[in-house]
């Protein structure tokens, strides 16, 4: 191993453990103690504060205050960092967002070409939400290779097959022409055209398995708004009762409180002084959610939600009026 490669490996070892015994380092690098001391001296000359200790338990450790050592990431780690930086560059304040975008650019430049291609594909086909509140609830575990396969299939417009387990634990085989990936909270969704059902469908990525690409290209057809389809499916379609509410505040402000997994907004300008939103859920839950909002609102339908709000109001008055 030549000197530059040995120094990089030595730095990488210092990032995995707080301290190392001199014999361990020399053995791992297959060098003599004398060569190890020279390498430590070279790192110190380059600005890395390698601290040495003597005695029975002595050795070396990377001290604080020096230069940032190089990061050695595997493919999954590099992908995770790239996705996190992209989200941060979009959602953070301008100062932090610009720093995240700069870091993402530097990371992309050093990625191996096949990995860079997969990371770029994920960025190109992923749809998010503006003004989304902080995600809540448990995250869903997904297989990163599956997510990347879906991303590449969306970019190439290539048909896929997979096994899908729905919310009722029914397992079916699917043939899908993928369109977009949607990131919502801590979950990922695929929006695609289901060939056997002849309709656009939404699938939770963590509920897919046995994923395979087929080599067949998607049939050209008009595509839906992927983010709107996921929001409608999560917030409305799974509920029998939907409330229609007029909120007397600009949509941009209301969207910070009513996320895409809770409600779907009717078309309108973000700066309008009021907006209409549809919220799915049982009347009691919907009423409790609405009275917790810091906005004036009016329930247009159904009557059951208005009745529950009246029940809450009467109870609060009886408990807090002398």
DRENVEX-333252 format. One record per residue (C-alpha): residue in three letters; chain; x, y negated, z negated. Coordinates in nm, 3 decimals. Layout:
# DRENVEX-333252
+------+------+---------+---------+---------+
! code ! unit !      xx !      yy !      zz !
+------+------+---------+---------+---------+
!  ALA !    A !       X !       Y !       Z !
...
+------+------+---------+---------+---------+
//
This chain:
# DRENVEX-333252
+------+------+---------+---------+---------+
! code ! unit !      xx !      yy !      zz !
+------+------+---------+---------+---------+
!  UNK !    A !   0.000 !   0.000 !   0.000 !
!  UNK !    A !   0.145 !  -0.338 !   0.097 !
!  UNK !    A !   0.172 !  -0.624 !  -0.152 !
!  UNK !    A !  -0.135 !  -0.831 !  -0.043 !
!  UNK !    A !  -0.362 !  -0.526 !  -0.049 !
!  UNK !    A !  -0.222 !  -0.424 !  -0.386 !
!  UNK !    A !  -0.284 !  -0.769 !  -0.533 !
!  UNK !    A !  -0.645 !  -0.768 !  -0.409 !
!  UNK !    A !  -0.703 !  -0.427 !  -0.561 !
!  UNK !    A !  -0.544 !  -0.542 !  -0.886 !
!  UNK !    A !  -0.779 !  -0.843 !  -0.900 !
!  UNK !    A !  -1.076 !  -0.620 !  -0.826 !
!  UNK !    A !  -0.982 !  -0.394 !  -1.116 !
!  UNK !    A !  -0.971 !  -0.694 !  -1.350 !
!  UNK !    A !  -1.331 !  -0.779 !  -1.256 !
!  UNK !    A !  -1.459 !  -0.434 !  -1.354 !
!  UNK !    A !  -1.316 !  -0.423 !  -1.709 !
!  UNK !    A !  -1.217 !  -0.692 !  -1.958 !
!  UNK !    A !  -0.875 !  -0.543 !  -2.026 !
!  UNK !    A !  -0.639 !  -0.278 !  -1.892 !
!  UNK !    A !  -0.351 !  -0.082 !  -2.037 !
!  UNK !    A !  -0.029 !  -0.130 !  -1.837 !
!  UNK !    A !   0.009 !   0.245 !  -1.785 !
!  UNK !    A !  -0.350 !   0.268 !  -1.654 !
!  UNK !    A !  -0.291 !  -0.009 !  -1.402 !
!  UNK !    A !   0.038 !   0.137 !  -1.283 !
!  UNK !    A !  -0.118 !   0.483 !  -1.253 !
!  UNK !    A !  -0.423 !   0.362 !  -1.060 !
!  UNK !    A !  -0.207 !   0.162 !  -0.819 !
!  UNK !    A !   0.061 !   0.433 !  -0.801 !
!  UNK !    A !   0.342 !   0.186 !  -0.873 !
!  UNK !    A !   0.615 !   0.150 !  -1.134 !
!  UNK !    A !   0.590 !  -0.067 !  -1.444 !
!  UNK !    A !   0.846 !  -0.302 !  -1.293 !
!  UNK !    A !   0.637 !  -0.349 !  -0.976 !
!  UNK !    A !   0.328 !  -0.408 !  -1.192 !
!  UNK !    A !   0.505 !  -0.684 !  -1.385 !
!  UNK !    A !   0.606 !  -0.847 !  -1.057 !
!  UNK !    A !   0.248 !  -0.828 !  -0.925 !
!  UNK !    A !   0.116 !  -0.983 !  -1.247 !
!  UNK !    A !   0.370 !  -1.264 !  -1.207 !
!  UNK !    A !   0.257 !  -1.321 !  -0.846 !
!  UNK !    A !  -0.107 !  -1.351 !  -0.956 !
!  UNK !    A !  -0.011 !  -1.601 !  -1.225 !
!  UNK !    A !   0.176 !  -1.806 !  -0.965 !
!  UNK !    A !  -0.141 !  -1.808 !  -0.752 !
!  UNK !    A !  -0.340 !  -1.956 !  -1.042 !
!  UNK !    A !  -0.495 !  -1.649 !  -1.203 !
!  UNK !    A !  -0.445 !  -1.659 !  -1.583 !
!  UNK !    A !  -0.347 !  -1.299 !  -1.653 !
!  UNK !    A !  -0.308 !  -1.269 !  -2.029 !
!  UNK !    A !  -0.073 !  -1.003 !  -2.167 !
!  UNK !    A !  -0.075 !  -0.851 !  -2.515 !
!  UNK !    A !   0.185 !  -0.635 !  -2.685 !
!  UNK !    A !   0.161 !  -0.349 !  -2.929 !
!  UNK !    A !   0.006 !  -0.007 !  -2.930 !
!  UNK !    A !  -0.320 !  -0.130 !  -2.769 !
!  UNK !    A !  -0.159 !  -0.400 !  -2.558 !
!  UNK !    A !  -0.209 !  -0.457 !  -2.189 !
!  UNK !    A !  -0.342 !  -0.719 !  -1.950 !
!  UNK !    A !  -0.669 !  -0.905 !  -1.905 !
!  UNK !    A !  -0.798 !  -1.180 !  -1.677 !
!  UNK !    A !  -0.835 !  -1.495 !  -1.884 !
!  UNK !    A !  -1.084 !  -1.778 !  -1.835 !
!  UNK !    A !  -1.013 !  -2.105 !  -1.661 !
!  UNK !    A !  -0.838 !  -1.974 !  -1.352 !
!  UNK !    A !  -0.947 !  -1.936 !  -0.995 !
!  UNK !    A !  -1.249 !  -1.729 !  -0.910 !
!  UNK !    A !  -1.126 !  -1.381 !  -0.815 !
!  UNK !    A !  -1.249 !  -1.224 !  -0.491 !
!  UNK !    A !  -1.571 !  -1.028 !  -0.516 !
!  UNK !    A !  -1.581 !  -0.677 !  -0.374 !
!  UNK !    A !  -1.944 !  -0.589 !  -0.299 !
!  UNK !    A !  -2.093 !  -0.274 !  -0.154 !
!  UNK !    A !  -2.358 !  -0.300 !   0.120 !
!  UNK !    A !  -2.657 !  -0.301 !  -0.118 !
!  UNK !    A !  -2.497 !  -0.562 !  -0.346 !
!  UNK !    A !  -2.411 !  -0.789 !  -0.053 !
!  UNK !    A !  -2.766 !  -0.759 !   0.082 !
!  UNK !    A !  -2.916 !  -0.840 !  -0.259 !
!  UNK !    A !  -2.694 !  -1.147 !  -0.297 !
!  UNK !    A !  -2.781 !  -1.270 !   0.053 !
!  UNK !    A !  -3.156 !  -1.231 !  -0.009 !
!  UNK !    A !  -3.132 !  -1.410 !  -0.345 !
!  UNK !    A !  -2.931 !  -1.698 !  -0.196 !
!  UNK !    A !  -3.176 !  -1.737 !   0.092 !
!  UNK !    A !  -3.472 !  -1.756 !  -0.149 !
!  UNK !    A !  -3.286 !  -2.001 !  -0.371 !
!  UNK !    A !  -3.192 !  -2.224 !  -0.077 !
!  UNK !    A !  -3.563 !  -2.245 !   0.014 !
!  UNK !    A !  -3.723 !  -2.285 !  -0.331 !
!  UNK !    A !  -3.468 !  -2.473 !  -0.544 !
!  UNK !    A !  -3.417 !  -2.847 !  -0.577 !
!  UNK !    A !  -3.208 !  -3.008 !  -0.298 !
!  UNK !    A !  -2.876 !  -3.001 !  -0.485 !
!  UNK !    A !  -2.896 !  -2.637 !  -0.588 !
!  UNK !    A !  -3.057 !  -2.541 !  -0.258 !
!  UNK !    A !  -2.771 !  -2.688 !  -0.055 !
!  UNK !    A !  -2.517 !  -2.507 !  -0.272 !
!  UNK !    A !  -2.704 !  -2.178 !  -0.222 !
!  UNK !    A !  -2.716 !  -2.231 !   0.155 !
!  UNK !    A !  -2.342 !  -2.306 !   0.161 !
!  UNK !    A !  -2.268 !  -1.990 !  -0.038 !
!  UNK !    A !  -2.492 !  -1.787 !   0.194 !
!  UNK !    A !  -2.304 !  -1.919 !   0.498 !
!  UNK !    A !  -1.969 !  -1.821 !   0.347 !
!  UNK !    A !  -2.098 !  -1.475 !   0.254 !
!  UNK !    A !  -2.238 !  -1.417 !   0.602 !
!  UNK !    A !  -1.904 !  -1.504 !   0.764 !
!  UNK !    A !  -1.722 !  -1.224 !   0.582 !
!  UNK !    A !  -1.987 !  -0.952 !   0.615 !
!  UNK !    A !  -1.904 !  -0.661 !   0.846 !
!  UNK !    A !  -2.092 !  -0.700 !   1.175 !
!  UNK !    A !  -2.339 !  -0.410 !   1.124 !
!  UNK !    A !  -2.428 !  -0.533 !   0.774 !
!  UNK !    A !  -2.450 !  -0.895 !   0.892 !
!  UNK !    A !  -2.691 !  -0.784 !   1.164 !
!  UNK !    A !  -2.918 !  -0.613 !   0.908 !
!  UNK !    A !  -2.908 !  -0.910 !   0.670 !
!  UNK !    A !  -2.990 !  -1.149 !   0.957 !
!  UNK !    A !  -3.279 !  -0.927 !   1.063 !
!  UNK !    A !  -3.423 !  -0.933 !   0.711 !
!  UNK !    A !  -3.403 !  -1.312 !   0.708 !
!  UNK !    A !  -3.564 !  -1.347 !   1.051 !
!  UNK !    A !  -3.869 !  -1.127 !   0.987 !
!  UNK !    A !  -3.938 !  -1.211 !   0.621 !
!  UNK !    A !  -4.222 !  -1.452 !   0.543 !
!  UNK !    A !  -4.257 !  -1.624 !   0.206 !
!  UNK !    A !  -4.493 !  -1.877 !   0.049 !
!  UNK !    A !  -4.447 !  -2.248 !  -0.016 !
!  UNK !    A !  -4.530 !  -2.398 !  -0.356 !
!  UNK !    A !  -4.555 !  -2.054 !  -0.510 !
!  UNK !    A !  -4.562 !  -2.032 !  -0.891 !
!  UNK !    A !  -4.303 !  -1.826 !  -1.076 !
!  UNK !    A !  -4.370 !  -1.453 !  -1.022 !
!  UNK !    A !  -4.518 !  -1.256 !  -1.307 !
!  UNK !    A !  -4.582 !  -0.893 !  -1.382 !
!  UNK !    A !  -4.366 !  -0.588 !  -1.339 !
!  UNK !    A !  -4.149 !  -0.561 !  -1.033 !
!  UNK !    A !  -4.193 !  -0.268 !  -0.800 !
!  UNK !    A !  -3.889 !  -0.052 !  -0.728 !
!  UNK !    A !  -3.811 !  -0.020 !  -0.358 !
!  UNK !    A !  -3.542 !   0.158 !  -0.163 !
!  UNK !    A !  -3.320 !  -0.105 !  -0.004 !
!  UNK !    A !  -3.243 !   0.115 !   0.300 !
!  UNK !    A !  -3.618 !   0.140 !   0.367 !
!  UNK !    A !  -3.655 !  -0.237 !   0.348 !
!  UNK !    A !  -3.367 !  -0.286 !   0.592 !
!  UNK !    A !  -3.512 !  -0.023 !   0.829 !
!  UNK !    A !  -3.845 !  -0.206 !   0.829 !
!  UNK !    A !  -3.663 !  -0.534 !   0.895 !
!  UNK !    A !  -3.472 !  -0.394 !   1.193 !
!  UNK !    A !  -3.792 !  -0.235 !   1.331 !
!  UNK !    A !  -3.977 !  -0.569 !   1.302 !
!  UNK !    A !  -3.696 !  -0.748 !   1.483 !
!  UNK !    A !  -3.672 !  -0.486 !   1.759 !
!  UNK !    A !  -4.052 !  -0.448 !   1.778 !
!  UNK !    A !  -4.008 !  -0.074 !   1.739 !
!  UNK !    A !  -4.281 !   0.164 !   1.621 !
!  UNK !    A !  -4.232 !   0.345 !   1.289 !
!  UNK !    A !  -4.389 !   0.639 !   1.110 !
!  UNK !    A !  -4.409 !   0.685 !   0.734 !
!  UNK !    A !  -4.603 !   0.846 !   0.453 !
!  UNK !    A !  -4.817 !   0.600 !   0.257 !
!  UNK !    A !  -4.967 !   0.628 !  -0.093 !
!  UNK !    A !  -5.243 !   0.371 !  -0.149 !
!  UNK !    A !  -5.372 !   0.223 !  -0.475 !
!  UNK !    A !  -5.608 !   0.519 !  -0.527 !
!  UNK !    A !  -5.316 !   0.766 !  -0.489 !
!  UNK !    A !  -5.441 !   0.886 !  -0.151 !
!  UNK !    A !  -5.151 !   1.000 !   0.069 !
!  UNK !    A !  -5.172 !   0.959 !   0.446 !
!  UNK !    A !  -4.939 !   0.967 !   0.744 !
!  UNK !    A !  -4.915 !   0.636 !   0.932 !
!  UNK !    A !  -4.806 !   0.531 !   1.282 !
!  UNK !    A !  -4.746 !   0.157 !   1.271 !
!  UNK !    A !  -4.616 !  -0.116 !   1.497 !
!  UNK !    A !  -4.442 !  -0.346 !   1.244 !
!  UNK !    A !  -4.476 !  -0.723 !   1.268 !
!  UNK !    A !  -4.343 !  -0.900 !   0.957 !
!  UNK !    A !  -4.223 !  -0.841 !   0.602 !
!  UNK !    A !  -4.378 !  -1.059 !   0.332 !
!  UNK !    A !  -4.215 !  -1.131 !  -0.004 !
!  UNK !    A !  -4.472 !  -1.205 !  -0.276 !
!  UNK !    A !  -4.361 !  -1.228 !  -0.636 !
!  UNK !    A !  -4.154 !  -0.918 !  -0.704 !
!  UNK !    A !  -4.315 !  -0.710 !  -0.430 !
!  UNK !    A !  -4.255 !  -0.663 !  -0.059 !
!  UNK !    A !  -4.529 !  -0.598 !   0.196 !
!  UNK !    A !  -4.523 !  -0.485 !   0.558 !
!  UNK !    A !  -4.780 !  -0.628 !   0.799 !
!  UNK !    A !  -4.825 !  -0.408 !   1.103 !
!  UNK !    A !  -5.073 !  -0.270 !   1.353 !
!  UNK !    A !  -5.197 !   0.076 !   1.250 !
!  UNK !    A !  -5.235 !   0.275 !   1.572 !
!  UNK !    A !  -5.468 !   0.539 !   1.425 !
!  UNK !    A !  -5.698 !   0.278 !   1.265 !
!  UNK !    A !  -5.674 !   0.032 !   1.555 !
!  UNK !    A !  -5.636 !  -0.263 !   1.322 !
!  UNK !    A !  -5.381 !  -0.482 !   1.146 !
!  UNK !    A !  -5.301 !  -0.350 !   0.799 !
!  UNK !    A !  -5.088 !  -0.443 !   0.499 !
!  UNK !    A !  -4.864 !  -0.191 !   0.321 !
!  UNK !    A !  -4.667 !  -0.218 !   0.000 !
!  UNK !    A !  -4.310 !  -0.119 !   0.086 !
!  UNK !    A !  -4.258 !   0.058 !  -0.247 !
!  UNK !    A !  -4.546 !   0.295 !  -0.161 !
!  UNK !    A !  -4.388 !   0.417 !   0.162 !
!  UNK !    A !  -4.170 !   0.724 !   0.208 !
!  UNK !    A !  -4.034 !   0.947 !   0.487 !
!  UNK !    A !  -3.978 !   0.636 !   0.698 !
!  UNK !    A !  -3.854 !   0.690 !   1.055 !
!  UNK !    A !  -3.822 !   0.484 !   1.370 !
!  UNK !    A !  -3.958 !   0.637 !   1.691 !
!  UNK !    A !  -3.785 !   0.446 !   1.970 !
!  UNK !    A !  -4.124 !   0.339 !   2.113 !
!  UNK !    A !  -4.174 !  -0.034 !   2.163 !
!  UNK !    A !  -4.472 !  -0.223 !   2.022 !
!  UNK !    A !  -4.762 !  -0.294 !   2.252 !
!  UNK !    A !  -4.784 !  -0.669 !   2.323 !
!  UNK !    A !  -5.085 !  -0.813 !   2.136 !
!  UNK !    A !  -5.186 !  -1.125 !   1.946 !
!  UNK !    A !  -5.030 !  -1.125 !   1.599 !
!  UNK !    A !  -5.183 !  -1.251 !   1.271 !
!  UNK !    A !  -5.048 !  -1.491 !   1.009 !
!  UNK !    A !  -4.864 !  -1.232 !   0.799 !
!  UNK !    A !  -4.850 !  -1.439 !   0.479 !
!  UNK !    A !  -5.222 !  -1.521 !   0.498 !
!  UNK !    A !  -5.309 !  -1.155 !   0.558 !
!  UNK !    A !  -5.111 !  -1.038 !   0.255 !
!  UNK !    A !  -5.255 !  -1.313 !   0.034 !
!  UNK !    A !  -5.611 !  -1.231 !   0.139 !
!  UNK !    A !  -5.556 !  -0.861 !   0.085 !
!  UNK !    A !  -5.404 !  -0.901 !  -0.262 !
!  UNK !    A !  -5.628 !  -1.182 !  -0.388 !
!  UNK !    A !  -5.966 !  -1.100 !  -0.229 !
!  UNK !    A !  -6.017 !  -0.770 !  -0.051 !
!  UNK !    A !  -5.962 !  -0.550 !  -0.355 !
!  UNK !    A !  -6.242 !  -0.726 !  -0.549 !
!  UNK !    A !  -6.617 !  -0.693 !  -0.507 !
!  UNK !    A !  -6.683 !  -1.048 !  -0.633 !
!  UNK !    A !  -6.524 !  -1.361 !  -0.489 !
!  UNK !    A !  -6.570 !  -1.707 !  -0.631 !
!  UNK !    A !  -6.568 !  -2.015 !  -0.407 !
!  UNK !    A !  -6.438 !  -2.315 !  -0.600 !
!  UNK !    A !  -6.392 !  -2.680 !  -0.510 !
!  UNK !    A !  -6.094 !  -2.824 !  -0.696 !
!  UNK !    A !  -6.066 !  -3.202 !  -0.722 !
!  UNK !    A !  -5.690 !  -3.226 !  -0.666 !
!  UNK !    A !  -5.456 !  -3.208 !  -0.364 !
!  UNK !    A !  -5.393 !  -2.860 !  -0.235 !
!  UNK !    A !  -5.016 !  -2.896 !  -0.281 !
!  UNK !    A !  -5.065 !  -2.949 !  -0.656 !
!  UNK !    A !  -5.329 !  -2.679 !  -0.696 !
!  UNK !    A !  -5.112 !  -2.425 !  -0.513 !
!  UNK !    A !  -4.854 !  -2.455 !  -0.790 !
!  UNK !    A !  -5.116 !  -2.315 !  -1.031 !
!  UNK !    A !  -5.313 !  -2.082 !  -0.804 !
!  UNK !    A !  -5.061 !  -1.853 !  -0.637 !
!  UNK !    A !  -5.120 !  -1.648 !  -0.320 !
!  UNK !    A !  -5.184 !  -1.334 !  -0.525 !
!  UNK !    A !  -5.476 !  -1.507 !  -0.703 !
!  UNK !    A !  -5.653 !  -1.725 !  -0.447 !
!  UNK !    A !  -5.679 !  -1.811 !  -0.078 !
!  UNK !    A !  -5.726 !  -2.173 !   0.029 !
!  UNK !    A !  -5.971 !  -2.281 !   0.296 !
!  UNK !    A !  -5.811 !  -2.473 !   0.586 !
!  UNK !    A !  -5.736 !  -2.836 !   0.509 !
!  UNK !    A !  -5.461 !  -3.093 !   0.478 !
!  UNK !    A !  -5.227 !  -3.050 !   0.176 !
!  UNK !    A !  -5.267 !  -3.419 !   0.090 !
!  UNK !    A !  -5.651 !  -3.417 !   0.086 !
!  UNK !    A !  -5.789 !  -3.533 !  -0.254 !
!  UNK !    A !  -5.975 !  -3.203 !  -0.298 !
!  UNK !    A !  -5.957 !  -2.844 !  -0.171 !
!  UNK !    A !  -6.163 !  -2.526 !  -0.164 !
!  UNK !    A !  -6.017 !  -2.196 !  -0.279 !
!  UNK !    A !  -6.155 !  -1.840 !  -0.291 !
!  UNK !    A !  -6.062 !  -1.632 !  -0.598 !
!  UNK !    A !  -6.129 !  -1.261 !  -0.640 !
!  UNK !    A !  -6.203 !  -1.095 !  -0.974 !
!  UNK !    A !  -6.479 !  -1.018 !  -1.220 !
!  UNK !    A !  -6.679 !  -1.323 !  -1.338 !
!  UNK !    A !  -6.540 !  -1.322 !  -1.693 !
!  UNK !    A !  -6.176 !  -1.320 !  -1.581 !
!  UNK !    A !  -6.238 !  -1.583 !  -1.312 !
!  UNK !    A !  -6.415 !  -1.813 !  -1.557 !
!  UNK !    A !  -6.132 !  -1.787 !  -1.811 !
!  UNK !    A !  -5.875 !  -1.853 !  -1.541 !
!  UNK !    A !  -6.057 !  -2.161 !  -1.408 !
!  UNK !    A !  -6.108 !  -2.328 !  -1.747 !
!  UNK !    A !  -5.733 !  -2.297 !  -1.805 !
!  UNK !    A !  -5.652 !  -2.510 !  -1.501 !
!  UNK !    A !  -5.555 !  -2.875 !  -1.558 !
!  UNK !    A !  -5.789 !  -2.987 !  -1.277 !
!  UNK !    A !  -6.155 !  -3.079 !  -1.253 !
!  UNK !    A !  -6.342 !  -2.817 !  -1.049 !
!  UNK !    A !  -6.686 !  -2.704 !  -0.933 !
!  UNK !    A !  -6.790 !  -2.343 !  -0.878 !
!  UNK !    A !  -6.987 !  -2.330 !  -0.553 !
!  UNK !    A !  -7.064 !  -1.958 !  -0.582 !
!  UNK !    A !  -7.152 !  -1.712 !  -0.728 !
!  UNK !    A !  -7.392 !  -1.793 !  -1.012 !
!  UNK !    A !  -7.235 !  -1.523 !  -1.231 !
!  UNK !    A !  -6.907 !  -1.719 !  -1.257 !
!  UNK !    A !  -7.093 !  -2.040 !  -1.345 !
!  UNK !    A !  -7.286 !  -1.849 !  -1.612 !
!  UNK !    A !  -6.965 !  -1.720 !  -1.767 !
!  UNK !    A !  -6.819 !  -2.072 !  -1.775 !
!  UNK !    A !  -7.132 !  -2.192 !  -1.958 !
!  UNK !    A !  -7.093 !  -1.908 !  -2.210 !
!  UNK !    A !  -6.732 !  -2.011 !  -2.273 !
!  UNK !    A !  -6.832 !  -2.377 !  -2.307 !
!  UNK !    A !  -7.107 !  -2.304 !  -2.560 !
!  UNK !    A !  -6.877 !  -2.085 !  -2.764 !
!  UNK !    A !  -6.603 !  -2.347 !  -2.771 !
!  UNK !    A !  -6.850 !  -2.615 !  -2.875 !
!  UNK !    A !  -6.994 !  -2.401 !  -3.153 !
!  UNK !    A !  -6.650 !  -2.313 !  -3.287 !
!  UNK !    A !  -6.500 !  -2.661 !  -3.272 !
!  UNK !    A !  -6.791 !  -2.899 !  -3.336 !
!  UNK !    A !  -6.859 !  -3.008 !  -3.695 !
+------+------+---------+---------+---------+
//
